[in-house]
């Protein structure tokens, strides 16, 4: 059994064994080609719906569901932390949250972080879901969501399942349209991120806002 002080020095398989048990850890890591990213971000997407069977000792879950649960808990922990501080002072945490939410999805998702006047997260919403190559985002719905959350600012994000983190021309046009629409109701657009695998591209850093 690992001691708390040993966790950071443990091997991948040792850490996975703590979560899944030795047999499942070895089998799934081998299936993922030894890649933790594939294991946590790609394989669980094959069965995102949680299907738990109730046994005499409570609920048991498939190992991939356990990984999905671990990933979701990590995302919620970061979101909770960002609810108490300025997102602009924590750019790494924002990127980590977006990777946990979007990396590895087989379809495009457009999401929005709703922020208060101090740029603290008050809501995280998946606004639109699309196909492998595109999704449609509608300014009216984005404005309605911001007003519903009483947001003072927003951060947009969507993923590129292709693995290419570069913005398309359509992405740039959409971002400008959303920024203009939200400006009419005094909501500031702080950034728009594209998540592609382990890479996260920022519109603000590129000067595209």
C-alpha positions as CSV (number, residue, x, y, z in Angstrom):
1,X,0.0,0.0,0.0
2,X,1.3,3.4,-0.9
3,X,1.9,5.9,1.8
4,X,0.9,9.5,1.3
5,X,4.5,10.7,1.0
6,X,5.2,8.1,-1.6
7,X,2.5,9.0,-4.0
8,X,4.5,11.5,-6.1
9,X,7.3,9.0,-6.5
10,X,5.0,6.1,-7.5
11,X,5.0,4.7,-11.0
12,X,2.0,5.1,-13.3
13,X,0.9,1.5,-12.8
14,X,1.2,1.8,-9.0
15,X,-1.1,4.9,-9.0
16,X,-3.6,3.3,-11.3
17,X,-3.6,0.2,-9.1
18,X,-4.8,2.3,-6.2
19,X,-7.8,3.4,-8.2
20,X,-8.6,0.3,-10.3
21,X,-6.9,-2.7,-8.7
22,X,-3.8,-4.4,-10.2
23,X,-5.4,-6.5,-12.9
24,X,-7.6,-3.8,-14.4
25,X,-4.7,-1.2,-14.2
26,X,-2.3,-3.5,-16.1
27,X,-5.0,-4.4,-18.7
28,X,-6.2,-0.9,-19.4
29,X,-2.7,0.7,-19.5
30,X,-1.6,-2.0,-22.0
31,X,-4.7,-1.3,-24.1
32,X,-3.9,2.4,-24.1
33,X,-0.4,1.7,-25.3
34,X,1.2,2.9,-22.1
35,X,-0.3,6.4,-22.6
36,X,-2.0,8.0,-19.6
37,X,-3.5,10.6,-21.8
38,X,-5.2,7.9,-24.0
39,X,-6.3,6.1,-20.8
40,X,-7.9,9.1,-19.2
41,X,-9.0,11.2,-22.2
42,X,-9.7,8.8,-25.0
43,X,-10.7,5.4,-23.8
44,X,-13.4,6.5,-21.3
45,X,-15.1,8.3,-24.1
46,X,-16.1,4.9,-25.5
47,X,-18.6,4.6,-22.7
48,X,-19.3,8.0,-21.2
49,X,-22.7,7.0,-19.8
50,X,-22.1,5.8,-16.2
51,X,-23.6,2.3,-15.8
52,X,-23.2,1.1,-12.3
53,X,-24.4,-2.3,-11.0
54,X,-25.6,-2.4,-7.4
55,X,-24.1,-5.1,-5.4
56,X,-24.3,-6.2,-1.8
57,X,-21.5,-3.7,-0.9
58,X,-22.9,-0.8,-2.8
59,X,-22.2,0.4,-6.4
60,X,-19.4,-1.0,-8.5
61,X,-18.4,0.5,-11.8
62,X,-16.5,-0.5,-14.9
63,X,-12.8,0.6,-14.7
64,X,-13.2,3.1,-17.5
65,X,-16.1,4.7,-15.6
66,X,-13.9,5.0,-12.5
67,X,-11.3,6.8,-14.6
68,X,-14.0,9.1,-15.9
69,X,-15.2,9.7,-12.4
70,X,-11.6,10.6,-11.3
71,X,-11.3,13.0,-14.2
72,X,-14.6,14.7,-13.4
73,X,-13.7,15.0,-9.7
74,X,-10.4,16.7,-10.8
75,X,-12.3,19.1,-13.0
76,X,-14.8,20.0,-10.3
77,X,-12.0,20.6,-7.8
78,X,-10.4,23.1,-10.2
79,X,-13.7,24.7,-10.9
80,X,-14.3,25.1,-7.2
81,X,-10.9,26.7,-6.7
82,X,-11.6,29.1,-9.7
83,X,-14.9,30.1,-8.0
84,X,-12.8,31.8,-5.3
85,X,-10.2,33.7,-7.3
86,X,-9.6,35.7,-10.4
87,X,-9.3,33.5,-13.5
88,X,-6.9,35.9,-15.1
89,X,-4.5,35.3,-12.2
90,X,-4.8,31.5,-12.7
91,X,-4.3,30.8,-16.4
92,X,-2.8,27.4,-15.9
93,X,-5.8,26.3,-13.8
94,X,-8.2,27.5,-16.5
95,X,-6.3,25.5,-19.1
96,X,-6.2,22.4,-16.9
97,X,-9.9,22.7,-16.4
98,X,-10.6,23.0,-20.1
99,X,-8.4,20.0,-20.9
100,X,-10.2,17.9,-18.3
101,X,-13.6,18.9,-19.8
102,X,-12.8,18.8,-23.5
103,X,-9.7,16.8,-24.4
104,X,-10.4,13.5,-26.1
105,X,-14.1,14.1,-26.9
106,X,-15.0,12.5,-30.3
107,X,-17.2,15.5,-31.2
108,X,-17.0,19.3,-30.9
109,X,-18.4,21.0,-27.9
110,X,-18.7,24.7,-27.3
111,X,-18.7,25.7,-23.6
112,X,-18.7,28.9,-21.6
113,X,-17.2,29.9,-18.3
114,X,-19.5,32.5,-16.8
115,X,-17.7,34.9,-14.5
116,X,-18.6,37.6,-12.0
117,X,-17.2,41.1,-11.9
118,X,-14.0,39.8,-10.1
119,X,-13.6,37.2,-12.8
120,X,-14.5,34.3,-10.5
121,X,-16.3,31.3,-12.1
122,X,-20.0,31.3,-11.2
123,X,-21.1,28.7,-13.8
124,X,-19.6,26.3,-16.4
125,X,-22.0,25.5,-19.3
126,X,-21.9,23.3,-22.3
127,X,-23.9,25.5,-24.7
128,X,-23.6,23.6,-28.0
129,X,-22.6,20.2,-29.2
130,X,-21.7,19.3,-32.8
131,X,-20.0,16.7,-34.9
132,X,-16.5,15.5,-35.4
133,X,-15.5,18.5,-37.4
134,X,-17.9,21.4,-36.5
135,X,-20.4,22.8,-34.1
136,X,-22.8,25.7,-34.5
137,X,-22.9,28.5,-31.8
138,X,-25.7,31.0,-31.8
139,X,-25.0,34.5,-30.4
140,X,-28.6,34.9,-29.1
141,X,-28.3,31.7,-27.0
142,X,-24.9,32.8,-25.7
143,X,-26.3,36.1,-24.6
144,X,-29.3,34.5,-22.9
145,X,-27.0,32.2,-21.0
146,X,-24.8,35.0,-19.8
147,X,-27.8,37.0,-18.7
148,X,-29.3,34.0,-17.0
149,X,-26.0,33.5,-15.0
150,X,-25.8,37.3,-14.3
151,X,-22.3,37.2,-15.7
152,X,-20.0,40.2,-16.0
153,X,-17.5,38.4,-18.2
154,X,-17.1,35.1,-20.0
155,X,-14.4,32.7,-21.3
156,X,-15.3,30.6,-24.3
157,X,-13.8,27.2,-25.2
158,X,-14.3,24.5,-27.8
159,X,-12.4,21.5,-28.8
160,X,-10.9,20.2,-32.1
161,X,-11.1,16.4,-32.2
162,X,-8.8,16.5,-35.1
163,X,-5.9,17.4,-32.7
164,X,-5.1,20.6,-34.5
165,X,-5.2,23.6,-32.1
166,X,-5.2,26.3,-34.8
167,X,-8.4,28.5,-35.1
168,X,-10.3,28.3,-38.3
169,X,-11.5,31.4,-40.2
170,X,-15.0,30.5,-39.0
171,X,-13.8,30.3,-35.4
172,X,-12.4,33.9,-35.7
173,X,-15.6,35.2,-37.2
174,X,-17.7,33.5,-34.5
175,X,-15.6,35.0,-31.7
176,X,-16.0,38.5,-33.1
177,X,-19.7,38.0,-33.5
178,X,-20.1,36.8,-29.9
179,X,-17.9,39.6,-28.5
180,X,-20.1,42.2,-30.3
181,X,-23.3,40.6,-29.2
182,X,-22.2,40.4,-25.5
183,X,-20.9,44.0,-25.6
184,X,-24.5,45.1,-26.1
185,X,-25.4,43.8,-22.6
186,X,-22.1,44.8,-21.0
187,X,-20.6,41.4,-20.8
188,X,-16.8,41.2,-21.5
189,X,-15.2,38.3,-23.5
190,X,-11.9,37.6,-21.8
191,X,-10.7,34.8,-24.0
192,X,-11.6,31.9,-26.3
193,X,-9.6,28.7,-26.0
194,X,-9.3,25.8,-28.5
195,X,-8.5,22.5,-26.9
196,X,-6.8,19.8,-29.1
197,X,-5.4,16.9,-27.2
198,X,-2.9,18.2,-24.7
199,X,-2.6,21.6,-26.5
200,X,-4.7,24.7,-25.6
201,X,-4.6,27.7,-27.9
202,X,-5.7,31.2,-26.5
203,X,-7.3,33.8,-28.8
204,X,-6.2,36.5,-26.4
205,X,-2.6,35.5,-26.5
206,X,-2.7,35.4,-30.3
207,X,-4.2,39.0,-30.4
208,X,-7.4,37.6,-32.0
209,X,-9.9,39.3,-29.5
